[in-house]
Amino acid sequence: MPSALKTLIPIPQPGELLVNPRTGVINTTWFLYFQRLDNHIREIEARLDAIDANYAALDARVTDLETP
């Protein structure tokens, strides 16, 4: 089944520092990468939760049919 998930952006270049040594603040490039990675993972979790909910509903229907 083809995925409709958005493709992840590429990881920042190896020379890109994670933290700016002058300010001690995370680099904007890395921040945006982690933010998009977090959004990607949350979308996957939501899809898995929806699948789990569908199986739970199906299981409840089967149980109802099996109960005399």
Buried (B, 14 or more C-beta within 10 A) or exposed (E): EEEEEEEEEEEBEEEEEEEEEEEEEBBEBBEEBEEEEEEBEEEEEEEEEEEEEEEEEEEEEEEEEEEE
